[in-house]
Amino acid sequence: MINTNTERIYKEISQLPNNEKMILLSKLMLEISVYLERNCKVNIYDIKGVGKEIWEGIDAQEYVNKERASWE
């Protein structure tokens, strides 16, 4: 359920012209990205092995050779 303050603010924002909505959106995105940068530290090793099932049964060198051949 949406907070009543959130709903009220959204209704007000929805009445703004699109250029003002874009300005507001940019400000919010910047604020959130700064927050995430400060508070959400990511360890690159946490993603080790993600998606490995996609490459199952595929020879790495053969794949690279095909990709390089497609560039010509």
PyMOL Python script that loads the backbone (N, CA, C, O; Angstrom):
from pymol import cmd

cmd.read_pdbstr("""\
ATOM      1  N   MET A   1       0.849  -1.181   0.000  1.00  0.00           N
ATOM      2  CA  MET A   1       0.000   0.000   0.000  1.00  0.00           C
ATOM      3  C   MET A   1       0.893   1.243   0.000  1.00  0.00           C
ATOM      4  O   MET A   1       1.898   1.290   0.709  1.00  0.00           O
ATOM      5  N   ILE A   2       0.528   2.229  -0.785  1.00  0.00           N
ATOM      6  CA  ILE A   2       1.318   3.446  -0.901  1.00  0.00           C
ATOM      7  C   ILE A   2       0.988   4.390   0.240  1.00  0.00           C
ATOM      8  O   ILE A   2      -0.176   4.603   0.581  1.00  0.00           O
ATOM      9  N   ASN A   3       2.038   4.950   0.822  1.00  0.00           N
ATOM     10  CA  ASN A   3       1.909   5.933   1.888  1.00  0.00           C
ATOM     11  C   ASN A   3       1.059   7.104   1.376  1.00  0.00           C
ATOM     12  O   ASN A   3       1.174   7.492   0.213  1.00  0.00           O
ATOM     13  N   THR A   4       0.214   7.660   2.235  1.00  0.00           N
ATOM     14  CA  THR A   4      -0.654   8.774   1.805  1.00  0.00           C
ATOM     15  C   THR A   4       0.170   9.991   1.410  1.00  0.00           C
ATOM     16  O   THR A   4      -0.225  10.720   0.501  1.00  0.00           O
ATOM     17  N   ASN A   5       1.314  10.236   2.073  1.00  0.00           N
ATOM     18  CA  ASN A   5       2.179  11.342   1.669  1.00  0.00           C
ATOM     19  C   ASN A   5       2.736  11.112   0.274  1.00  0.00           C
ATOM     20  O   ASN A   5       2.797  12.033  -0.541  1.00  0.00           O
ATOM     21  N   THR A   6       3.137   9.891   0.008  1.00  0.00           N
ATOM     22  CA  THR A   6       3.673   9.548  -1.308  1.00  0.00           C
ATOM     23  C   THR A   6       2.614   9.761  -2.380  1.00  0.00           C
ATOM     24  O   THR A   6       2.899  10.328  -3.435  1.00  0.00           O
ATOM     25  N   GLU A   7       1.416   9.315  -2.119  1.00  0.00           N
ATOM     26  CA  GLU A   7       0.322   9.469  -3.079  1.00  0.00           C
ATOM     27  C   GLU A   7       0.024  10.951  -3.322  1.00  0.00           C
ATOM     28  O   GLU A   7      -0.186  11.361  -4.464  1.00  0.00           O
ATOM     29  N   ARG A   8       0.005  11.744  -2.268  1.00  0.00           N
ATOM     30  CA  ARG A   8      -0.256  13.182  -2.397  1.00  0.00           C
ATOM     31  C   ARG A   8       0.835  13.852  -3.233  1.00  0.00           C
ATOM     32  O   ARG A   8       0.549  14.651  -4.125  1.00  0.00           O
ATOM     33  N   ILE A   9       2.072  13.516  -2.932  1.00  0.00           N
ATOM     34  CA  ILE A   9       3.192  14.099  -3.674  1.00  0.00           C
ATOM     35  C   ILE A   9       3.123  13.683  -5.140  1.00  0.00           C
ATOM     36  O   ILE A   9       3.331  14.504  -6.034  1.00  0.00           O
ATOM     37  N   TYR A  10       2.832  12.415  -5.384  1.00  0.00           N
ATOM     38  CA  TYR A  10       2.730  11.936  -6.765  1.00  0.00           C
ATOM     39  C   TYR A  10       1.654  12.690  -7.542  1.00  0.00           C
ATOM     40  O   TYR A  10       1.869  13.070  -8.693  1.00  0.00           O
ATOM     41  N   LYS A  11       0.522  12.904  -6.928  1.00  0.00           N
ATOM     42  CA  LYS A  11      -0.560  13.643  -7.592  1.00  0.00           C
ATOM     43  C   LYS A  11      -0.116  15.058  -7.953  1.00  0.00           C
ATOM     44  O   LYS A  11      -0.451  15.570  -9.021  1.00  0.00           O
ATOM     45  N   GLU A  12       0.639  15.682  -7.055  1.00  0.00           N
ATOM     46  CA  GLU A  12       1.147  17.026  -7.340  1.00  0.00           C
ATOM     47  C   GLU A  12       2.153  16.989  -8.486  1.00  0.00           C
ATOM     48  O   GLU A  12       2.117  17.830  -9.384  1.00  0.00           O
ATOM     49  N   ILE A  13       3.043  16.011  -8.445  1.00  0.00           N
ATOM     50  CA  ILE A  13       4.061  15.890  -9.491  1.00  0.00           C
ATOM     51  C   ILE A  13       3.421  15.620 -10.843  1.00  0.00           C
ATOM     52  O   ILE A  13       3.862  16.159 -11.858  1.00  0.00           O
ATOM     53  N   SER A  14       2.399  14.800 -10.864  1.00  0.00           N
ATOM     54  CA  SER A  14       1.757  14.449 -12.130  1.00  0.00           C
ATOM     55  C   SER A  14       1.145  15.659 -12.832  1.00  0.00           C
ATOM     56  O   SER A  14       0.887  15.613 -14.034  1.00  0.00           O
ATOM     57  N   GLN A  15       0.917  16.725 -12.099  1.00  0.00           N
ATOM     58  CA  GLN A  15       0.349  17.938 -12.700  1.00  0.00           C
ATOM     59  C   GLN A  15       1.425  18.885 -13.249  1.00  0.00           C
ATOM     60  O   GLN A  15       1.103  19.865 -13.920  1.00  0.00           O
ATOM     61  N   LEU A  16       2.681  18.597 -12.971  1.00  0.00           N
ATOM     62  CA  LEU A  16       3.767  19.445 -13.457  1.00  0.00           C
ATOM     63  C   LEU A  16       3.974  19.251 -14.954  1.00  0.00           C
ATOM     64  O   LEU A  16       3.649  18.194 -15.495  1.00  0.00           O
ATOM     65  N   PRO A  17       4.508  20.256 -15.617  1.00  0.00           N
ATOM     66  CA  PRO A  17       4.881  20.080 -17.031  1.00  0.00           C
ATOM     67  C   PRO A  17       6.025  19.055 -17.125  1.00  0.00           C
ATOM     68  O   PRO A  17       6.780  18.870 -16.169  1.00  0.00           O
ATOM     69  N   ASN A  18       6.142  18.405 -18.262  1.00  0.00           N
ATOM     70  CA  ASN A  18       7.128  17.342 -18.422  1.00  0.00           C
ATOM     71  C   ASN A  18       8.561  17.799 -18.149  1.00  0.00           C
ATOM     72  O   ASN A  18       9.350  17.044 -17.580  1.00  0.00           O
ATOM     73  N   ASN A  19       8.905  19.023 -18.548  1.00  0.00           N
ATOM     74  CA  ASN A  19      10.276  19.474 -18.316  1.00  0.00           C
ATOM     75  C   ASN A  19      10.569  19.596 -16.817  1.00  0.00           C
ATOM     76  O   ASN A  19      11.691  19.324 -16.389  1.00  0.00           O
ATOM     77  N   GLU A  20       9.591  19.996 -16.022  1.00  0.00           N
ATOM     78  CA  GLU A  20       9.786  20.073 -14.572  1.00  0.00           C
ATOM     79  C   GLU A  20       9.837  18.672 -13.951  1.00  0.00           C
ATOM     80  O   GLU A  20      10.554  18.447 -12.976  1.00  0.00           O
ATOM     81  N   LYS A  21       9.077  17.741 -14.517  1.00  0.00           N
ATOM     82  CA  LYS A  21       9.148  16.355 -14.052  1.00  0.00           C
ATOM     83  C   LYS A  21      10.548  15.793 -14.307  1.00  0.00           C
ATOM     84  O   LYS A  21      11.100  15.076 -13.471  1.00  0.00           O
ATOM     85  N   MET A  22      11.113  16.124 -15.466  1.00  0.00           N
ATOM     86  CA  MET A  22      12.454  15.641 -15.800  1.00  0.00           C
ATOM     87  C   MET A  22      13.501  16.214 -14.845  1.00  0.00           C
ATOM     88  O   MET A  22      14.418  15.503 -14.434  1.00  0.00           O
ATOM     89  N   ILE A  23      13.372  17.478 -14.497  1.00  0.00           N
ATOM     90  CA  ILE A  23      14.296  18.103 -13.551  1.00  0.00           C
ATOM     91  C   ILE A  23      14.196  17.407 -12.201  1.00  0.00           C
ATOM     92  O   ILE A  23      15.212  17.081 -11.587  1.00  0.00           O
ATOM     93  N   LEU A  24      12.991  17.184 -11.751  1.00  0.00           N
ATOM     94  CA  LEU A  24      12.772  16.507 -10.473  1.00  0.00           C
ATOM     95  C   LEU A  24      13.329  15.085 -10.514  1.00  0.00           C
ATOM     96  O   LEU A  24      13.979  14.640  -9.568  1.00  0.00           O
ATOM     97  N   LEU A  25      13.075  14.387 -11.596  1.00  0.00           N
ATOM     98  CA  LEU A  25      13.575  13.021 -11.745  1.00  0.00           C
ATOM     99  C   LEU A  25      15.100  13.000 -11.709  1.00  0.00           C
ATOM    100  O   LEU A  25      15.690  12.136 -11.061  1.00  0.00           O
ATOM    101  N   SER A  26      15.735  13.926 -12.387  1.00  0.00           N
ATOM    102  CA  SER A  26      17.204  14.008 -12.389  1.00  0.00           C
ATOM    103  C   SER A  26      17.744  14.233 -10.985  1.00  0.00           C
ATOM    104  O   SER A  26      18.725  13.609 -10.580  1.00  0.00           O
ATOM    105  N   LYS A  27      17.105  15.118 -10.252  1.00  0.00           N
ATOM    106  CA  LYS A  27      17.544  15.392  -8.884  1.00  0.00           C
ATOM    107  C   LYS A  27      17.394  14.160  -7.999  1.00  0.00           C
ATOM    108  O   LYS A  27      18.280  13.853  -7.201  1.00  0.00           O
ATOM    109  N   LEU A  28      16.283  13.461  -8.137  1.00  0.00           N
ATOM    110  CA  LEU A  28      16.056  12.257  -7.347  1.00  0.00           C
ATOM    111  C   LEU A  28      17.049  11.161  -7.707  1.00  0.00           C
ATOM    112  O   LEU A  28      17.561  10.472  -6.825  1.00  0.00           O
ATOM    113  N   MET A  29      17.321  10.996  -8.989  1.00  0.00           N
ATOM    114  CA  MET A  29      18.269   9.977  -9.427  1.00  0.00           C
ATOM    115  C   MET A  29      19.665  10.275  -8.894  1.00  0.00           C
ATOM    116  O   MET A  29      20.373   9.361  -8.471  1.00  0.00           O
ATOM    117  N   LEU A  30      20.065  11.533  -8.910  1.00  0.00           N
ATOM    118  CA  LEU A  30      21.368  11.911  -8.377  1.00  0.00           C
ATOM    119  C   LEU A  30      21.441  11.612  -6.883  1.00  0.00           C
ATOM    120  O   LEU A  30      22.427  11.060  -6.396  1.00  0.00           O
ATOM    121  N   GLU A  31      20.397  11.981  -6.174  1.00  0.00           N
ATOM    122  CA  GLU A  31      20.358  11.745  -4.730  1.00  0.00           C
ATOM    123  C   GLU A  31      20.459  10.257  -4.413  1.00  0.00           C
ATOM    124  O   GLU A  31      21.193   9.857  -3.509  1.00  0.00           O
ATOM    125  N   ILE A  32      19.723   9.443  -5.157  1.00  0.00           N
ATOM    126  CA  ILE A  32      19.733   7.998  -4.928  1.00  0.00           C
ATOM    127  C   ILE A  32      21.086   7.399  -5.306  1.00  0.00           C
ATOM    128  O   ILE A  32      21.594   6.532  -4.596  1.00  0.00           O
ATOM    129  N   SER A  33      21.674   7.849  -6.413  1.00  0.00           N
ATOM    130  CA  SER A  33      22.966   7.293  -6.820  1.00  0.00           C
ATOM    131  C   SER A  33      24.058   7.638  -5.817  1.00  0.00           C
ATOM    132  O   SER A  33      24.935   6.815  -5.556  1.00  0.00           O
ATOM    133  N   VAL A  34      24.021   8.844  -5.248  1.00  0.00           N
ATOM    134  CA  VAL A  34      24.986   9.213  -4.218  1.00  0.00           C
ATOM    135  C   VAL A  34      24.799   8.330  -2.992  1.00  0.00           C
ATOM    136  O   VAL A  34      25.773   7.859  -2.405  1.00  0.00           O
ATOM    137  N   TYR A  35      23.559   8.108  -2.611  1.00  0.00           N
ATOM    138  CA  TYR A  35      23.271   7.236  -1.468  1.00  0.00           C
ATOM    139  C   TYR A  35      23.812   5.827  -1.719  1.00  0.00           C
ATOM    140  O   TYR A  35      24.480   5.248  -0.862  1.00  0.00           O
ATOM    141  N   LEU A  36      23.519   5.285  -2.899  1.00  0.00           N
ATOM    142  CA  LEU A  36      23.964   3.929  -3.209  1.00  0.00           C
ATOM    143  C   LEU A  36      25.482   3.833  -3.237  1.00  0.00           C
ATOM    144  O   LEU A  36      26.060   2.858  -2.757  1.00  0.00           O
ATOM    145  N   GLU A  37      26.120   4.844  -3.799  1.00  0.00           N
ATOM    146  CA  GLU A  37      27.580   4.846  -3.872  1.00  0.00           C
ATOM    147  C   GLU A  37      28.201   4.825  -2.482  1.00  0.00           C
ATOM    148  O   GLU A  37      29.219   4.170  -2.262  1.00  0.00           O
ATOM    149  N   ARG A  38      27.601   5.526  -1.568  1.00  0.00           N
ATOM    150  CA  ARG A  38      28.143   5.602  -0.206  1.00  0.00           C
ATOM    151  C   ARG A  38      27.812   4.376   0.633  1.00  0.00           C
ATOM    152  O   ARG A  38      28.587   3.992   1.509  1.00  0.00           O
ATOM    153  N   ASN A  39      26.666   3.761   0.367  1.00  0.00           N
ATOM    154  CA  ASN A  39      26.167   2.723   1.272  1.00  0.00           C
ATOM    155  C   ASN A  39      26.146   1.305   0.717  1.00  0.00           C
ATOM    156  O   ASN A  39      25.967   0.357   1.482  1.00  0.00           O
ATOM    157  N   CYS A  40      26.315   1.135  -0.545  1.00  0.00           N
ATOM    158  CA  CYS A  40      26.214  -0.198  -1.136  1.00  0.00           C
ATOM    159  C   CYS A  40      27.532  -0.579  -1.786  1.00  0.00           C
ATOM    160  O   CYS A  40      27.711  -0.432  -2.994  1.00  0.00           O
ATOM    161  N   LYS A  41      28.433  -1.063  -0.981  1.00  0.00           N
ATOM    162  CA  LYS A  41      29.726  -1.497  -1.487  1.00  0.00           C
ATOM    163  C   LYS A  41      29.562  -2.871  -2.128  1.00  0.00           C
ATOM    164  O   LYS A  41      28.985  -3.784  -1.537  1.00  0.00           O
ATOM    165  N   VAL A  42      30.077  -3.000  -3.335  1.00  0.00           N
ATOM    166  CA  VAL A  42      29.974  -4.247  -4.079  1.00  0.00           C
ATOM    167  C   VAL A  42      31.363  -4.864  -4.186  1.00  0.00           C
ATOM    168  O   VAL A  42      32.334  -4.191  -4.531  1.00  0.00           O
ATOM    169  N   ASN A  43      31.437  -6.120  -3.893  1.00  0.00           N
ATOM    170  CA  ASN A  43      32.669  -6.868  -4.052  1.00  0.00           C
ATOM    171  C   ASN A  43      32.576  -7.615  -5.372  1.00  0.00           C
ATOM    172  O   ASN A  43      31.663  -8.415  -5.573  1.00  0.00           O
ATOM    173  N   ILE A  44      33.515  -7.359  -6.268  1.00  0.00           N
ATOM    174  CA  ILE A  44      33.480  -7.985  -7.597  1.00  0.00           C
ATOM    175  C   ILE A  44      33.484  -9.509  -7.504  1.00  0.00           C
ATOM    176  O   ILE A  44      32.946 -10.185  -8.381  1.00  0.00           O
ATOM    177  N   TYR A  45      34.080 -10.045  -6.458  1.00  0.00           N
ATOM    178  CA  TYR A  45      34.118 -11.498  -6.307  1.00  0.00           C
ATOM    179  C   TYR A  45      32.752 -12.092  -5.972  1.00  0.00           C
ATOM    180  O   TYR A  45      32.568 -13.305  -6.081  1.00  0.00           O
ATOM    181  N   ASP A  46      31.804 -11.271  -5.570  1.00  0.00           N
ATOM    182  CA  ASP A  46      30.454 -11.756  -5.268  1.00  0.00           C
ATOM    183  C   ASP A  46      29.724 -12.250  -6.513  1.00  0.00           C
ATOM    184  O   ASP A  46      28.771 -13.023  -6.405  1.00  0.00           O
ATOM    185  N   ILE A  47      30.161 -11.811  -7.697  1.00  0.00           N
ATOM    186  CA  ILE A  47      29.466 -12.232  -8.918  1.00  0.00           C
ATOM    187  C   ILE A  47      30.187 -13.375  -9.640  1.00  0.00           C
ATOM    188  O   ILE A  47      29.804 -13.758 -10.745  1.00  0.00           O
ATOM    189  N   LYS A  48      31.223 -13.911  -9.010  1.00  0.00           N
ATOM    190  CA  LYS A  48      31.960 -15.021  -9.609  1.00  0.00           C
ATOM    191  C   LYS A  48      31.009 -16.175  -9.914  1.00  0.00           C
ATOM    192  O   LYS A  48      30.262 -16.632  -9.048  1.00  0.00           O
ATOM    193  N   GLY A  49      31.055 -16.631 -11.150  1.00  0.00           N
ATOM    194  CA  GLY A  49      30.263 -17.785 -11.559  1.00  0.00           C
ATOM    195  C   GLY A  49      28.853 -17.453 -12.035  1.00  0.00           C
ATOM    196  O   GLY A  49      28.140 -18.342 -12.501  1.00  0.00           O
ATOM    197  N   VAL A  50      28.442 -16.204 -11.929  1.00  0.00           N
ATOM    198  CA  VAL A  50      27.092 -15.836 -12.381  1.00  0.00           C
ATOM    199  C   VAL A  50      27.011 -16.016 -13.889  1.00  0.00           C
ATOM    200  O   VAL A  50      27.848 -15.488 -14.621  1.00  0.00           O
ATOM    201  N   GLY A  51      26.037 -16.735 -14.349  1.00  0.00           N
ATOM    202  CA  GLY A  51      25.827 -16.941 -15.784  1.00  0.00           C
ATOM    203  C   GLY A  51      26.684 -18.030 -16.397  1.00  0.00           C
ATOM    204  O   GLY A  51      26.689 -18.194 -17.617  1.00  0.00           O
ATOM    205  N   LYS A  52      27.411 -18.780 -15.577  1.00  0.00           N
ATOM    206  CA  LYS A  52      28.307 -19.790 -16.137  1.00  0.00           C
ATOM    207  C   LYS A  52      27.554 -20.874 -16.906  1.00  0.00           C
ATOM    208  O   LYS A  52      28.125 -21.510 -17.792  1.00  0.00           O
ATOM    209  N   GLU A  53      26.294 -21.091 -16.582  1.00  0.00           N
ATOM    210  CA  GLU A  53      25.518 -22.111 -17.296  1.00  0.00           C
ATOM    211  C   GLU A  53      25.315 -21.759 -18.767  1.00  0.00           C
ATOM    212  O   GLU A  53      25.088 -22.643 -19.593  1.00  0.00           O
ATOM    213  N   ILE A  54      25.395 -20.480 -19.092  1.00  0.00           N
ATOM    214  CA  ILE A  54      25.243 -20.038 -20.484  1.00  0.00           C
ATOM    215  C   ILE A  54      26.380 -20.580 -21.341  1.00  0.00           C
ATOM    216  O   ILE A  54      26.187 -20.895 -22.515  1.00  0.00           O
ATOM    217  N   TRP A  55      27.561 -20.685 -20.748  1.00  0.00           N
ATOM    218  CA  TRP A  55      28.754 -21.088 -21.493  1.00  0.00           C
ATOM    219  C   TRP A  55      29.020 -22.591 -21.428  1.00  0.00           C
ATOM    220  O   TRP A  55      30.012 -23.069 -21.979  1.00  0.00           O
ATOM    221  N   GLU A  56      28.155 -23.326 -20.768  1.00  0.00           N
ATOM    222  CA  GLU A  56      28.360 -24.762 -20.625  1.00  0.00           C
ATOM    223  C   GLU A  56      28.386 -25.433 -21.996  1.00  0.00           C
ATOM    224  O   GLU A  56      27.480 -25.242 -22.807  1.00  0.00           O
ATOM    225  N   GLY A  57      29.426 -26.215 -22.244  1.00  0.00           N
ATOM    226  CA  GLY A  57      29.542 -26.938 -23.513  1.00  0.00           C
ATOM    227  C   GLY A  57      30.089 -26.103 -24.656  1.00  0.00           C
ATOM    228  O   GLY A  57      30.123 -26.579 -25.791  1.00  0.00           O
ATOM    229  N   ILE A  58      30.518 -24.878 -24.399  1.00  0.00           N
ATOM    230  CA  ILE A  58      31.065 -24.019 -25.452  1.00  0.00           C
ATOM    231  C   ILE A  58      32.565 -23.883 -25.239  1.00  0.00           C
ATOM    232  O   ILE A  58      33.024 -23.524 -24.154  1.00  0.00           O
ATOM    233  N   ASP A  59      33.322 -24.178 -26.296  1.00  0.00           N
ATOM    234  CA  ASP A  59      34.777 -24.033 -26.230  1.00  0.00           C
ATOM    235  C   ASP A  59      35.128 -22.551 -26.335  1.00  0.00           C
ATOM    236  O   ASP A  59      34.764 -21.890 -27.306  1.00  0.00           O
ATOM    237  N   ALA A  60      35.827 -22.041 -25.346  1.00  0.00           N
ATOM    238  CA  ALA A  60      36.133 -20.606 -25.282  1.00  0.00           C
ATOM    239  C   ALA A  60      36.943 -20.134 -26.487  1.00  0.00           C
ATOM    240  O   ALA A  60      36.623 -19.100 -27.074  1.00  0.00           O
ATOM    241  N   GLN A  61      37.980 -20.871 -26.863  1.00  0.00           N
ATOM    242  CA  GLN A  61      38.825 -20.448 -27.977  1.00  0.00           C
ATOM    243  C   GLN A  61      38.056 -20.467 -29.293  1.00  0.00           C
ATOM    244  O   GLN A  61      38.207 -19.574 -30.127  1.00  0.00           O
ATOM    245  N   GLU A  62      37.239 -21.483 -29.466  1.00  0.00           N
ATOM    246  CA  GLU A  62      36.414 -21.573 -30.676  1.00  0.00           C
ATOM    247  C   GLU A  62      35.455 -20.384 -30.762  1.00  0.00           C
ATOM    248  O   GLU A  62      35.264 -19.812 -31.835  1.00  0.00           O
ATOM    249  N   TYR A  63      34.865 -20.021 -29.647  1.00  0.00           N
ATOM    250  CA  TYR A  63      33.957 -18.873 -29.596  1.00  0.00           C
ATOM    251  C   TYR A  63      34.684 -17.587 -29.968  1.00  0.00           C
ATOM    252  O   TYR A  63      34.184 -16.795 -30.767  1.00  0.00           O
ATOM    253  N   VAL A  64      35.868 -17.380 -29.386  1.00  0.00           N
ATOM    254  CA  VAL A  64      36.655 -16.178 -29.682  1.00  0.00           C
ATOM    255  C   VAL A  64      37.033 -16.142 -31.153  1.00  0.00           C
ATOM    256  O   VAL A  64      36.953 -15.091 -31.788  1.00  0.00           O
ATOM    257  N   ASN A  65      37.439 -17.273 -31.696  1.00  0.00           N
ATOM    258  CA  ASN A  65      37.803 -17.327 -33.113  1.00  0.00           C
ATOM    259  C   ASN A  65      36.632 -16.944 -34.017  1.00  0.00           C
ATOM    260  O   ASN A  65      36.811 -16.207 -34.987  1.00  0.00           O
ATOM    261  N   LYS A  66      35.437 -17.440 -33.704  1.00  0.00           N
ATOM    262  CA  LYS A  66      34.240 -17.091 -34.493  1.00  0.00           C
ATOM    263  C   LYS A  66      33.938 -15.599 -34.391  1.00  0.00           C
ATOM    264  O   LYS A  66      33.618 -14.957 -35.391  1.00  0.00           O
ATOM    265  N   GLU A  67      34.038 -15.051 -33.186  1.00  0.00           N
ATOM    266  CA  GLU A  67      33.786 -13.615 -33.004  1.00  0.00           C
ATOM    267  C   GLU A  67      34.769 -12.785 -33.809  1.00  0.00           C
ATOM    268  O   GLU A  67      34.372 -11.843 -34.496  1.00  0.00           O
ATOM    269  N   ARG A  68      36.043 -13.124 -33.732  1.00  0.00           N
ATOM    270  CA  ARG A  68      37.065 -12.372 -34.474  1.00  0.00           C
ATOM    271  C   ARG A  68      36.831 -12.465 -35.970  1.00  0.00           C
ATOM    272  O   ARG A  68      37.025 -11.487 -36.692  1.00  0.00           O
ATOM    273  N   ALA A  69      36.418 -13.630 -36.440  1.00  0.00           N
ATOM    274  CA  ALA A  69      36.149 -13.809 -37.863  1.00  0.00           C
ATOM    275  C   ALA A  69      34.975 -12.948 -38.322  1.00  0.00           C
ATOM    276  O   ALA A  69      34.934 -12.511 -39.472  1.00  0.00           O
ATOM    277  N   SER A  70      34.027 -12.705 -37.430  1.00  0.00           N
ATOM    278  CA  SER A  70      32.858 -11.904 -37.806  1.00  0.00           C
ATOM    279  C   SER A  70      33.191 -10.425 -37.936  1.00  0.00           C
ATOM    280  O   SER A  70      32.404  -9.676 -38.516  1.00  0.00           O
ATOM    281  N   TRP A  71      34.322  -9.982 -37.419  1.00  0.00           N
ATOM    282  CA  TRP A  71      34.710  -8.575 -37.493  1.00  0.00           C
ATOM    283  C   TRP A  71      35.209  -8.203 -38.883  1.00  0.00           C
ATOM    284  O   TRP A  71      35.219  -7.026 -39.245  1.00  0.00           O
ATOM    285  N   GLU A  72      35.618  -9.188 -39.653  1.00  0.00           N
ATOM    286  CA  GLU A  72      36.228  -8.907 -40.970  1.00  0.00           C
ATOM    287  C   GLU A  72      35.207  -8.802 -42.059  1.00  0.00           C
ATOM    288  O   GLU A  72      35.560  -8.571 -43.215  1.00  0.00           O
TER     289      GLU A  72
END
""", "prot")
cmd.dss("prot")
cmd.show_as("cartoon", "prot")
cmd.util.cbc("prot")
cmd.orient("prot")
